[in-house]
Amino acid sequence: MSAAILSIIGGLSPSWQVVDIREFQAEHHHGIWLDCTRSERHFMSNQYEERSPLHCTYKFDSNAAEIIDKNIDDVDMGAAAVEAGHHQFFGWHKAVLICMILSLCTGGMAIICGICAPCSPSCSLIYSILAFVSFITSAGALGVFFFAAHRVDIRFVQGLVATYEQEIGSAFFFYGTGTLLLLLAFIISVIVTYQLLRRTEEGIDFGMRELAPLYGSRMTTVI
C-alpha cells in the first residue's frame, strides 16, 4: 500500500526535472505528463524573495501544444523557443506513463490478492506474480526516464546568456522509493508463498499417511 501511495505521489507530481532559469526569473518543473512554471524574484539574499504559485499545463493539451509549436517555429523567440521544446510530449514520456499505469494496475490487483493470500496459497502465488510484474514495470519507468533525462538535449536548457542544467526532482525519488518497496514486497511474498505451499504439501502428505491404515484394514476385511 505504501508503495502504491508513493508511486501515485511521484506520478502526479510535475517535479521530475527542475531547472531555475535565473535570467528569466522563472523556475520550470518538467514532469511526465504535466509541466509547471513559477515566477521568481531575487533582489538581496535573505532580504527579499517573492515566489508565485505554480502555473501548470498538460503535455497532451492540444492548445498548449499549438502554442509550443509556434514558439519553436518562431526564430525571433530565441532561448524561449528552445525552452519550449522541453514542454513537448515525447515518445519516452508516453513510454514512462504507460509503464506507470501498468505498474499501478498490477499493484492494485496484487493488493486484492494479498488480502486473500492467508486463506489460499494460490492467491499468495498470484500475488507474488503480480508484485513482480508491478516492480518490473515500475523499474522500467524509472530506467526510461533516467536515461532520457541524461541526454544532452533534455538535460540542459539553453538561455540567452547561459546554459542551465536540469536537476532530478523530488517526484523521481518518491517514485523510486515506491519501486524499492515493491521489490521488498515481492521478496517477502516469495518467502511467504513458499512457506504456505510447503505447509499445504505437508498437510496433504500427513492426511494421506493417516488414511493409509484405514485403506489397509478395509482391504484385509474384504479378503
Secondary structure, DSSP 4 states (H G I P E B T S, - for coil): -HHHHHHHHHHH-STTEEEEEGGGTEEEEE-SSEEEEEEEEESSTTT-EEEPPPEEEETT-HHHHHHHHHHHH-GGGTHHHHHHGGGS--HHHHHHHHHHHHHHHHHHHHHHHHHHTTT-HHHHHHHHHHHHHHHHHHHHHHHHHHHHHTSHHHHEEE-SS-EEEPEE-HHHHHHHHHHHHHHHHHHHHHHHHHHHHHHHHHHHHHHHHHHHHHHHHHHHHH-
